[in-house]
């Protein structure tokens, strides 16, 4: 694409190219189609637009992450964070099921025996200073 023809010159062209490179790199992980831009979603497949409310500090962190190149947009950044949270929730459910099948959490004695078997030194009680 001829950036001069598209009206992109100087700093604007460099910013546009950096954003396109980030979106292209990000697209492989989140199945984005960056070849055809469709508004702010950059051609994301199976996308549902929703409105959410965030604390100001969290919203600013998301914008800062986008400025630093961690994601092509705030929407993509939030989607990635939600995906990670969903994975952790699924893992937590799996661990709960495994604990239920195995008889529950380890007792202190079982934890000490496991630590010994793994070569982890015993924890020493902390001394209290008066």
N, CA, C and O atoms as a GROMACS GRO file, in nm:
protein
  520
    1UNK      N    1   0.084  -0.117   0.000
    1UNK     CA    2   0.000   0.000   0.000
    1UNK      C    3   0.089   0.123   0.000
    1UNK      O    4   0.186   0.129   0.076
    2UNK      N    5   0.057   0.218  -0.082
    2UNK     CA    6   0.132   0.343  -0.088
    2UNK      C    7   0.077   0.436   0.018
    2UNK      O    8  -0.033   0.488   0.005
    3UNK      N    9   0.155   0.458   0.125
    3UNK     CA   10   0.107   0.538   0.236
    3UNK      C   11   0.087   0.683   0.198
    3UNK      O   12  -0.002   0.750   0.251
    4UNK      N   13   0.170   0.734   0.106
    4UNK     CA   14   0.153   0.872   0.062
    4UNK      C   15   0.019   0.887  -0.009
    4UNK      O   16  -0.050   0.987   0.009
    5UNK      N   17  -0.018   0.787  -0.088
    5UNK     CA   18  -0.146   0.789  -0.158
    5UNK      C   19  -0.262   0.787  -0.059
    5UNK      O   20  -0.364   0.852  -0.080
    6UNK      N   21  -0.244   0.713   0.048
    6UNK     CA   22  -0.350   0.701   0.148
    6UNK      C   23  -0.355   0.822   0.241
    6UNK      O   24  -0.434   0.826   0.335
    7UNK      N   25  -0.270   0.923   0.215
    7UNK     CA   26  -0.269   1.041   0.298
    7UNK      C   27  -0.190   1.025   0.425
    7UNK      O   28  -0.203   1.106   0.517
    8UNK      N   29  -0.106   0.922   0.433
    8UNK     CA   30  -0.028   0.894   0.552
    8UNK      C   31   0.116   0.938   0.525
    8UNK      O   32   0.184   0.881   0.440
    9UNK      N   33   0.162   1.038   0.596
    9UNK     CA   34   0.297   1.086   0.577
    9UNK      C   35   0.364   1.106   0.713
    9UNK      O   36   0.297   1.128   0.814
   10UNK      N   37   0.494   1.098   0.715
   10UNK     CA   38   0.572   1.130   0.834
   10UNK      C   39   0.536   1.046   0.955
   10UNK      O   40   0.523   0.924   0.947
   11UNK      N   41   0.519   1.114   1.068
   11UNK     CA   42   0.492   1.047   1.195
   11UNK      C   43   0.363   0.966   1.188
   11UNK      O   44   0.357   0.856   1.243
   12UNK      N   45   0.260   1.018   1.122
   12UNK     CA   46   0.134   0.945   1.110
   12UNK      C   47   0.152   0.810   1.045
   12UNK      O   48   0.091   0.712   1.087
   13UNK      N   49   0.235   0.804   0.942
   13UNK     CA   50   0.260   0.677   0.873
   13UNK      C   51   0.334   0.580   0.964
   13UNK      O   52   0.303   0.460   0.966
   14UNK      N   53   0.431   0.630   1.040
   14UNK     CA   54   0.506   0.542   1.130
   14UNK      C   55   0.415   0.488   1.240
   14UNK      O   56   0.422   0.369   1.273
   15UNK      N   57   0.330   0.571   1.297
   15UNK     CA   58   0.236   0.527   1.400
   15UNK      C   59   0.143   0.422   1.342
   15UNK      O   60   0.118   0.318   1.404
   16UNK      N   61   0.090   0.449   1.223
   16UNK     CA   62  -0.002   0.355   1.158
   16UNK      C   63   0.067   0.221   1.133
   16UNK      O   64   0.008   0.116   1.156
   17UNK      N   65   0.192   0.225   1.087
   17UNK     CA   66   0.265   0.102   1.060
   17UNK      C   67   0.292   0.025   1.189
   17UNK      O   68   0.281  -0.098   1.191
   18UNK      N   69   0.328   0.095   1.299
   18UNK     CA   70   0.350   0.027   1.427
   18UNK      C   71   0.222  -0.040   1.475
   18UNK      O   72   0.224  -0.153   1.523
   19UNK      N   73   0.110   0.031   1.462
   19UNK     CA   74  -0.018  -0.028   1.505
   19UNK      C   75  -0.055  -0.148   1.419
   19UNK      O   76  -0.105  -0.248   1.470
   20UNK      N   77  -0.030  -0.138   1.290
   20UNK     CA   78  -0.059  -0.251   1.202
   20UNK      C   79   0.030  -0.370   1.237
   20UNK      O   80  -0.018  -0.484   1.237
   21UNK      N   81   0.157  -0.346   1.267
   21UNK     CA   82   0.248  -0.455   1.305
   21UNK      C   83   0.202  -0.520   1.434
   21UNK      O   84   0.203  -0.643   1.445
   22UNK      N   85   0.163  -0.440   1.532
   22UNK     CA   86   0.113  -0.496   1.659
   22UNK      C   87  -0.013  -0.577   1.636
   22UNK      O   88  -0.027  -0.687   1.690
   23UNK      N   89  -0.104  -0.523   1.557
   23UNK     CA   90  -0.230  -0.594   1.530
   23UNK      C   91  -0.203  -0.724   1.457
   23UNK      O   92  -0.268  -0.825   1.485
   24UNK      N   93  -0.108  -0.724   1.364
   24UNK     CA   94  -0.076  -0.845   1.290
   24UNK      C   95  -0.014  -0.948   1.382
   24UNK      O   96  -0.050  -1.066   1.374
   25UNK      N   97   0.078  -0.907   1.471
   25UNK     CA   98   0.140  -1.001   1.565
   25UNK      C   99   0.035  -1.052   1.663
   25UNK      O  100   0.035  -1.171   1.696
   26UNK      N  101  -0.052  -0.966   1.707
   26UNK     CA  102  -0.156  -1.004   1.802
   26UNK      C  103  -0.259  -1.094   1.736
   26UNK      O  104  -0.319  -1.179   1.803
   27UNK      N  105  -0.280  -1.078   1.606
   27UNK     CA  106  -0.385  -1.152   1.536
   27UNK      C  107  -0.362  -1.302   1.538
   27UNK      O  108  -0.458  -1.379   1.539
   28UNK      N  109  -0.236  -1.346   1.536
   28UNK     CA  110  -0.211  -1.489   1.534
   28UNK      C  111  -0.256  -1.555   1.663
   28UNK      O  112  -0.297  -1.671   1.662
   29UNK      N  113  -0.249  -1.483   1.774
   29UNK     CA  114  -0.291  -1.539   1.901
   29UNK      C  115  -0.442  -1.534   1.918
   29UNK      O  116  -0.500  -1.625   1.977
   30UNK      N  117  -0.507  -1.431   1.867
   30UNK     CA  118  -0.649  -1.412   1.890
   30UNK      C  119  -0.734  -1.422   1.765
   30UNK      O  120  -0.847  -1.376   1.763
   31UNK      N  121  -0.679  -1.482   1.660
   31UNK     CA  122  -0.751  -1.508   1.537
   31UNK      C  123  -0.819  -1.384   1.481
   31UNK      O  124  -0.938  -1.384   1.450
   32UNK      N  125  -0.740  -1.276   1.469
   32UNK     CA  126  -0.794  -1.155   1.410
   32UNK      C  127  -0.762  -1.152   1.262
   32UNK      O  128  -0.657  -1.200   1.220
   33UNK      N  129  -0.852  -1.098   1.185
   33UNK     CA  130  -0.828  -1.080   1.042
   33UNK      C  131  -0.796  -0.933   1.021
   33UNK      O  132  -0.887  -0.850   1.013
   34UNK      N  133  -0.666  -0.900   1.011
   34UNK     CA  134  -0.628  -0.761   0.996
   34UNK      C  135  -0.617  -0.720   0.849
   34UNK      O  136  -0.580  -0.607   0.820
   35UNK      N  137  -0.650  -0.809   0.757
   35UNK     CA  138  -0.641  -0.774   0.616
   35UNK      C  139  -0.755  -0.682   0.574
   35UNK      O  140  -0.742  -0.607   0.478
   36UNK      N  141  -0.867  -0.687   0.647
   36UNK     CA  142  -0.981  -0.600   0.616
   36UNK      C  143  -1.024  -0.532   0.745
   36UNK      O  144  -1.072  -0.598   0.838
   37UNK      N  145  -1.006  -0.403   0.751
   37UNK     CA  146  -1.045  -0.332   0.872
   37UNK      C  147  -1.195  -0.310   0.874
   37UNK      O  148  -1.253  -0.263   0.777
   38UNK      N  149  -1.257  -0.345   0.986
   38UNK     CA  150  -1.400  -0.322   1.004
   38UNK      C  151  -1.420  -0.246   1.135
   38UNK      O  152  -1.469  -0.302   1.233
   39UNK      N  153  -1.382  -0.121   1.136
   39UNK     CA  154  -1.400  -0.043   1.257
   39UNK      C  155  -1.301  -0.079   1.365
   39UNK      O  156  -1.191  -0.127   1.336
   40UNK      N  157  -1.341  -0.056   1.489
   40UNK     CA  158  -1.248  -0.075   1.600
   40UNK      C  159  -1.216  -0.221   1.626
   40UNK      O  160  -1.118  -0.249   1.696
   41UNK      N  161  -1.292  -0.316   1.572
   41UNK     CA  162  -1.266  -0.456   1.600
   41UNK      C  163  -1.164  -0.516   1.506
   41UNK      O  164  -1.124  -0.631   1.525
   42UNK      N  165  -1.120  -0.444   1.406
   42UNK     CA  166  -1.019  -0.489   1.311
   42UNK      C  167  -1.053  -0.629   1.258
   42UNK      O  168  -0.964  -0.714   1.248
   43UNK      N  169  -1.176  -0.651   1.226
   43UNK     CA  170  -1.214  -0.777   1.162
   43UNK      C  171  -1.212  -0.897   1.254
   43UNK      O  172  -1.195  -1.009   1.205
   44UNK      N  173  -1.229  -0.880   1.384
   44UNK     CA  174  -1.230  -0.993   1.475
   44UNK      C  175  -1.346  -1.085   1.439
   44UNK      O  176  -1.457  -1.039   1.413
   45UNK      N  177  -1.320  -1.215   1.438
   45UNK     CA  178  -1.424  -1.310   1.407
   45UNK      C  179  -1.507  -1.340   1.531
   45UNK      O  180  -1.454  -1.342   1.642
   46UNK      N  181  -1.636  -1.361   1.511
   46UNK     CA  182  -1.727  -1.395   1.622
   46UNK      C  183  -1.716  -1.297   1.738
   46UNK      O  184  -1.686  -1.336   1.851
   47UNK      N  185  -1.739  -1.172   1.710
   47UNK     CA  186  -1.725  -1.067   1.810
   47UNK      C  187  -1.862  -1.017   1.852
   47UNK      O  188  -1.950  -0.997   1.768
   48UNK      N  189  -1.879  -0.997   1.981
   48UNK     CA  190  -1.999  -0.935   2.034
   48UNK      C  191  -1.957  -0.809   2.106
   48UNK      O  192  -1.870  -0.813   2.193
   49UNK      N  193  -2.016  -0.699   2.070
   49UNK     CA  194  -1.982  -0.573   2.134
   49UNK      C  195  -2.065  -0.559   2.260
   49UNK      O  196  -2.187  -0.573   2.258
   50UNK      N  197  -1.997  -0.530   2.373
   50UNK     CA  198  -2.065  -0.509   2.500
   50UNK      C  199  -2.009  -0.383   2.564
   50UNK      O  200  -1.900  -0.338   2.530
   51UNK      N  201  -2.083  -0.326   2.655
   51UNK     CA  202  -2.035  -0.211   2.732
   51UNK      C  203  -2.003  -0.258   2.872
   51UNK      O  204  -2.082  -0.330   2.934
   52UNK      N  205  -1.888  -0.219   2.922
   52UNK     CA  206  -1.849  -0.254   3.058
   52UNK      C  207  -1.805  -0.129   3.131
   52UNK      O  208  -1.767  -0.030   3.069
   53UNK      N  209  -1.811  -0.133   3.261
   53UNK     CA  210  -1.762  -0.024   3.345
   53UNK      C  211  -1.638  -0.074   3.418
   53UNK      O  212  -1.637  -0.183   3.475
   54UNK      N  213  -1.534   0.007   3.415
   54UNK     CA  214  -1.408  -0.028   3.482
   54UNK      C  215  -1.368   0.083   3.577
   54UNK      O  216  -1.397   0.200   3.551
   55UNK      N  217  -1.303   0.049   3.686
   55UNK     CA  218  -1.244   0.155   3.770
   55UNK      C  219  -1.144   0.234   3.685
   55UNK      O  220  -1.077   0.178   3.598
   56UNK      N  221  -1.135   0.364   3.711
   56UNK     CA  222  -1.048   0.450   3.630
   56UNK      C  223  -0.904   0.400   3.622
   56UNK      O  224  -0.842   0.405   3.516
   57UNK      N  225  -0.852   0.350   3.735
   57UNK     CA  226  -0.713   0.302   3.735
   57UNK      C  227  -0.695   0.182   3.644
   57UNK      O  228  -0.592   0.171   3.577
   58UNK      N  229  -0.793   0.092   3.640
   58UNK     CA  230  -0.783  -0.026   3.554
   58UNK      C  231  -0.792   0.016   3.407
   58UNK      O  232  -0.719  -0.035   3.323
   59UNK      N  233  -0.883   0.108   3.378
   59UNK     CA  234  -0.897   0.155   3.239
   59UNK      C  235  -0.768   0.222   3.192
   59UNK      O  236  -0.725   0.202   3.078
   60UNK      N  237  -0.706   0.300   3.277
   60UNK     CA  238  -0.581   0.366   3.240
   60UNK      C  239  -0.470   0.263   3.221
   60UNK      O  240  -0.387   0.279   3.131
   61UNK      N  241  -0.466   0.159   3.303
   61UNK     CA  242  -0.366   0.054   3.283
   61UNK      C  243  -0.383  -0.012   3.147
   61UNK      O  244  -0.285  -0.042   3.078
   62UNK      N  245  -0.508  -0.035   3.107
   62UNK     CA  246  -0.534  -0.097   2.977
   62UNK      C  247  -0.486  -0.004   2.865
   62UNK      O  248  -0.421  -0.049   2.771
   63UNK      N  249  -0.518   0.124   2.875
   63UNK     CA  250  -0.474   0.220   2.772
   63UNK      C  251  -0.321   0.227   2.766
   63UNK      O  252  -0.263   0.234   2.658
   64UNK      N  253  -0.257   0.225   2.885
   64UNK     CA  254  -0.111   0.229   2.891
   64UNK      C  255  -0.051   0.105   2.824
   64UNK      O  256   0.049   0.114   2.753
   65UNK      N  257  -0.113  -0.010   2.846
   65UNK     CA  258  -0.064  -0.134   2.784
   65UNK      C  259  -0.074  -0.125   2.633
   65UNK      O  260   0.015  -0.173   2.562
   66UNK      N  261  -0.180  -0.064   2.583
   66UNK     CA  262  -0.194  -0.047   2.437
   66UNK      C  263  -0.086   0.048   2.386
   66UNK      O  264  -0.022   0.021   2.284
   67UNK      N  265  -0.065   0.159   2.456
   67UNK     CA  266   0.040   0.253   2.414
   67UNK      C  267   0.178   0.188   2.411
   67UNK      O  268   0.261   0.222   2.328
   68UNK      N  269   0.201   0.093   2.502
   68UNK     CA  270   0.331   0.025   2.509
   68UNK      C  271   0.341  -0.090   2.410
   68UNK      O  272   0.446  -0.155   2.400
   69UNK      N  273   0.233  -0.117   2.337
   69UNK     CA  274   0.238  -0.220   2.234
   69UNK      C  275   0.202  -0.360   2.279
   69UNK      O  276   0.229  -0.456   2.207
   70UNK      N  277   0.140  -0.374   2.396
   70UNK     CA  278   0.104  -0.507   2.445
   70UNK      C  279  -0.022  -0.561   2.378
   70UNK      O  280  -0.048  -0.681   2.384
   71UNK      N  281  -0.100  -0.474   2.315
   71UNK     CA  282  -0.220  -0.514   2.242
   71UNK      C  283  -0.254  -0.403   2.144
   71UNK      O  284  -0.217  -0.288   2.166
   72UNK      N  285  -0.325  -0.436   2.037
   72UNK     CA  286  -0.358  -0.333   1.938
   72UNK      C  287  -0.470  -0.239   1.982
   72UNK      O  288  -0.485  -0.132   1.925
   73UNK      N  289  -0.549  -0.277   2.081
   73UNK     CA  290  -0.659  -0.193   2.127
   73UNK      C  291  -0.695  -0.230   2.270
   73UNK      O  292  -0.657  -0.336   2.320
   74UNK      N  293  -0.769  -0.141   2.335
   74UNK     CA  294  -0.817  -0.171   2.470
   74UNK      C  295  -0.910  -0.291   2.467
   74UNK      O  296  -0.905  -0.376   2.556
   75UNK      N  297  -0.995  -0.299   2.364
   75UNK     CA  298  -1.086  -0.414   2.352
   75UNK      C  299  -1.008  -0.544   2.344
   75UNK      O  300  -1.045  -0.642   2.409
   76UNK      N  301  -0.902  -0.547   2.266
   76UNK     CA  302  -0.820  -0.668   2.252
   76UNK      C  303  -0.750  -0.700   2.384
   76UNK      O  304  -0.738  -0.817   2.421
   77UNK      N  305  -0.705  -0.598   2.455
   77UNK     CA  306  -0.638  -0.617   2.583
   77UNK      C  307  -0.734  -0.677   2.685
   77UNK      O  308  -0.700  -0.771   2.756
   78UNK      N  309  -0.855  -0.622   2.691
   78UNK     CA  310  -0.956  -0.673   2.784
   78UNK      C  311  -0.995  -0.816   2.746
   78UNK      O  312  -1.012  -0.901   2.834
   79UNK      N  313  -1.010  -0.844   2.616
   79UNK     CA  314  -1.045  -0.979   2.572
   79UNK      C  315  -0.938  -1.079   2.615
   79UNK      O  316  -0.970  -1.189   2.661
   80UNK      N  317  -0.812  -1.042   2.601
   80UNK     CA  318  -0.703  -1.132   2.642
   80UNK      C  319  -0.706  -1.155   2.793
   80UNK      O  320  -0.685  -1.268   2.839
   81UNK      N  321  -0.732  -1.049   2.870
   81UNK     CA  322  -0.739  -1.063   3.016
   81UNK      C  323  -0.855  -1.153   3.057
   81UNK      O  324  -0.841  -1.235   3.147
   82UNK      N  325  -0.969  -1.138   2.991
   82UNK     CA  326  -1.085  -1.222   3.022
   82UNK      C  327  -1.059  -1.367   2.985
   82UNK      O  328  -1.104  -1.458   3.054
   83UNK      N  329  -0.987  -1.389   2.876
   83UNK     CA  330  -0.952  -1.525   2.836
   83UNK      C  331  -0.865  -1.592   2.942
   83UNK      O  332  -0.887  -1.708   2.977
   84UNK      N  333  -0.766  -1.518   2.993
   84UNK     CA  334  -0.680  -1.572   3.099
   84UNK      C  335  -0.760  -1.602   3.226
   84UNK      O  336  -0.739  -1.705   3.289
   85UNK      N  337  -0.851  -1.512   3.262
   85UNK     CA  338  -0.934  -1.532   3.380
   85UNK      C  339  -1.021  -1.657   3.363
   85UNK      O  340  -1.036  -1.735   3.457
   86UNK      N  341  -1.078  -1.677   3.244
   86UNK     CA  342  -1.160  -1.795   3.218
   86UNK      C  343  -1.077  -1.923   3.232
   86UNK      O  344  -1.125  -2.022   3.286
   87UNK      N  345  -0.953  -1.920   3.184
   87UNK     CA  346  -0.865  -2.036   3.197
   87UNK      C  347  -0.836  -2.067   3.344
   87UNK      O  348  -0.838  -2.183   3.384
   88UNK      N  349  -0.812  -1.964   3.422
   88UNK     CA  350  -0.786  -1.984   3.565
   88UNK      C  351  -0.909  -2.040   3.636
   88UNK      O  352  -0.897  -2.127   3.722
   89UNK      N  353  -1.026  -1.990   3.599
   89UNK     CA  354  -1.150  -2.041   3.659
   89UNK      C  355  -1.169  -2.188   3.626
   89UNK      O  356  -1.206  -2.268   3.712
   90UNK      N  357  -1.142  -2.225   3.501
   90UNK     CA  358  -1.155  -2.365   3.461
   90UNK      C  359  -1.055  -2.452   3.536
   90UNK      O  360  -1.088  -2.563   3.578
   91UNK      N  361  -0.933  -2.403   3.553
   91UNK     CA  362  -0.832  -2.477   3.627
   91UNK      C  363  -0.873  -2.494   3.773
   91UNK      O  364  -0.855  -2.601   3.830
   92UNK      N  365  -0.927  -2.389   3.831
   92UNK     CA  366  -0.972  -2.396   3.970
   92UNK      C  367  -1.082  -2.500   3.986
   92UNK      O  368  -1.082  -2.576   4.083
   93UNK      N  369  -1.174  -2.505   3.891
   93UNK     CA  370  -1.281  -2.605   3.894
   93UNK      C  371  -1.222  -2.745   3.884
   93UNK      O  372  -1.262  -2.836   3.957
   94UNK      N  373  -1.126  -2.763   3.794
   94UNK     CA  374  -1.062  -2.894   3.778
   94UNK      C  375  -0.990  -2.936   3.906
   94UNK      O  376  -1.001  -3.051   3.947
   95UNK      N  377  -0.919  -2.844   3.968
   95UNK     CA  378  -0.849  -2.876   4.093
   95UNK      C  379  -0.948  -2.912   4.204
   95UNK      O  380  -0.923  -3.004   4.282
   96UNK      N  381  -1.059  -2.840   4.212
   96UNK     CA  382  -1.161  -2.874   4.311
   96UNK      C  383  -1.214  -3.016   4.290
   96UNK      O  384  -1.234  -3.091   4.385
   97UNK      N  385  -1.238  -3.052   4.163
   97UNK     CA  386  -1.286  -3.186   4.131
   97UNK      C  387  -1.183  -3.292   4.169
   97UNK      O  388  -1.217  -3.397   4.223
   98UNK      N  389  -1.056  -3.262   4.140
   98UNK     CA  390  -0.951  -3.358   4.172
   98UNK      C  391  -0.939  -3.375   4.323
   98UNK      O  392  -0.921  -3.487   4.372
   99UNK      N  393  -0.949  -3.264   4.398
   99UNK     CA  394  -0.943  -3.274   4.544
   99UNK      C  395  -1.060  -3.355   4.598
   99UNK      O  396  -1.042  -3.436   4.690
  100UNK      N  397  -1.178  -3.335   4.542
  100UNK     CA  398  -1.296  -3.410   4.587
  100UNK      C  399  -1.278  -3.559   4.561
  100UNK      O  400  -1.317  -3.642   4.644
  101UNK      N  401  -1.220  -3.594   4.447
  101UNK     CA  402  -1.198  -3.735   4.412
  101UNK      C  403  -1.089  -3.799   4.497
  101UNK      O  404  -1.092  -3.920   4.521
  102UNK      N  405  -0.992  -3.719   4.543
  102UNK     CA  406  -0.878  -3.775   4.617
  102UNK      C  407  -0.898  -3.771   4.768
  102UNK      O  408  -0.810  -3.814   4.843
  103UNK      N  409  -1.010  -3.720   4.813
  103UNK     CA  410  -1.035  -3.717   4.956
  103UNK      C  411  -1.010  -3.584   5.022
  103UNK      O  412  -1.012  -3.575   5.144
  104UNK      N  413  -0.989  -3.480   4.945
  104UNK     CA  414  -0.974  -3.346   5.002
  104UNK      C  415  -0.831  -3.299   5.006
  104UNK      O  416  -0.740  -3.368   4.959
  105UNK      N  417  -0.811  -3.179   5.062
  105UNK     CA  418  -0.676  -3.121   5.069
  105UNK      C  419  -0.582  -3.206   5.154
  105UNK      O  420  -0.627  -3.284   5.238
  106UNK      N  421  -0.454  -3.189   5.131
  106UNK     CA  422  -0.353  -3.260   5.209
  106UNK      C  423  -0.354  -3.213   5.354
  106UNK      O  424  -0.374  -3.095   5.383
  107UNK      N  425  -0.332  -3.306   5.443
  107UNK     CA  426  -0.315  -3.271   5.584
  107UNK      C  427  -0.174  -3.214   5.602
  107UNK      O  428  -0.091  -3.222   5.512
  108UNK      N  429  -0.147  -3.157   5.718
  108UNK     CA  430  -0.012  -3.105   5.746
  108UNK      C  431   0.092  -3.217   5.738
  108UNK      O  432   0.201  -3.197   5.684
  109UNK      N  433   0.056  -3.333   5.791
  109UNK     CA  434   0.150  -3.447   5.788
  109UNK      C  435   0.177  -3.489   5.644
  109UNK      O  436   0.291  -3.520   5.608
  110UNK      N  437   0.073  -3.491   5.561
  110UNK     CA  438   0.090  -3.528   5.420
  110UNK      C  439   0.176  -3.425   5.347
  110UNK      O  440   0.258  -3.462   5.263
  111UNK      N  441   0.157  -3.298   5.377
  111UNK     CA  442   0.238  -3.193   5.315
  111UNK      C  443   0.385  -3.207   5.355
  111UNK      O  444   0.473  -3.194   5.270
  112UNK      N  445   0.411  -3.235   5.484
  112UNK     CA  446   0.549  -3.255   5.528
  112UNK      C  447   0.612  -3.375   5.460
  112UNK      O  448   0.728  -3.370   5.419
  113UNK      N  449   0.536  -3.486   5.447
  113UNK     CA  450   0.588  -3.606   5.380
  113UNK      C  451   0.616  -3.577   5.233
  113UNK      O  452   0.717  -3.622   5.180
  114UNK      N  453   0.528  -3.501   5.167
  114UNK     CA  454   0.550  -3.465   5.027
  114UNK      C  455   0.673  -3.377   5.012
  114UNK      O  456   0.753  -3.396   4.921
  115UNK      N  457   0.689  -3.280   5.104
  115UNK     CA  458   0.807  -3.194   5.101
  115UNK      C  459   0.935  -3.275   5.116
  115UNK      O  460   1.033  -3.253   5.045
  116UNK      N  461   0.935  -3.371   5.211
  116UNK     CA  462   1.053  -3.456   5.230
  116UNK      C  463   1.082  -3.536   5.103
  116UNK      O  464   1.197  -3.546   5.061
  117UNK      N  465   0.978  -3.593   5.043
  117UNK     CA  466   0.995  -3.674   4.922
  117UNK      C  467   1.050  -3.589   4.807
  117UNK      O  468   1.124  -3.639   4.723
  118UNK      N  469   1.014  -3.461   4.804
  118UNK     CA  470   1.061  -3.372   4.697
  118UNK      C  471   1.192  -3.303   4.732
  118UNK      O  472   1.248  -3.230   4.650
  119UNK      N  473   1.241  -3.325   4.853
  119UNK     CA  474   1.367  -3.263   4.894
  119UNK      C  475   1.353  -3.119   4.934
  119UNK      O  476   1.451  -3.044   4.930
  120UNK      N  477   1.234  -3.077   4.973
  120UNK     CA  478   1.211  -2.938   5.015
  120UNK      C  479   1.238  -2.930   5.165
  120UNK      O  480   1.178  -3.005   5.243
  121UNK      N  481   1.327  -2.841   5.206
  121UNK     CA  482   1.360  -2.833   5.350
  121UNK      C  483   1.237  -2.795   5.432
  121UNK      O  484   1.149  -2.721   5.386
  122UNK      N  485   1.233  -2.846   5.554
  122UNK     CA  486   1.124  -2.816   5.645
  122UNK      C  487   1.125  -2.668   5.679
  122UNK      O  488   1.231  -2.607   5.694
  123UNK      N  489   1.007  -2.612   5.692
  123UNK     CA  490   0.996  -2.471   5.730
  123UNK      C  491   1.020  -2.459   5.880
  123UNK      O  492   0.968  -2.535   5.960
  124UNK      N  493   1.101  -2.362   5.913
  124UNK     CA  494   1.129  -2.338   6.054
  124UNK      C  495   1.035  -2.227   6.102
  124UNK      O  496   1.012  -2.130   6.031
  125UNK      N  497   0.983  -2.243   6.223
  125UNK     CA  498   0.895  -2.139   6.275
  125UNK      C  499   0.972  -2.009   6.292
  125UNK      O  500   1.089  -2.010   6.331
  126UNK      N  501   0.908  -1.899   6.261
  126UNK     CA  502   0.973  -1.768   6.276
  126UNK      C  503   0.982  -1.731   6.423
  126UNK      O  504   0.892  -1.758   6.502
  127UNK      N  505   1.093  -1.668   6.457
  127UNK     CA  506   1.108  -1.622   6.593
  127UNK      C  507   1.038  -1.489   6.607
  127UNK      O  508   1.047  -1.402   6.521
  128UNK      N  509   0.968  -1.477   6.719
  128UNK     CA  510   0.898  -1.350   6.744
  128UNK      C  511   0.989  -1.260   6.824
  128UNK      O  512   1.052  -1.302   6.921
  129UNK      N  513   0.996  -1.138   6.782
  129UNK     CA  514   1.077  -1.039   6.853
  129UNK      C  515   0.986  -0.961   6.947
  129UNK      O  516   0.881  -0.911   6.906
  130UNK      N  517   1.027  -0.951   7.071
  130UNK     CA  518   0.944  -0.882   7.170
  130UNK      C  519   0.969  -0.734   7.169
  130UNK      O  520   0.907  -0.661   7.247
   0.00000   0.00000   0.00000
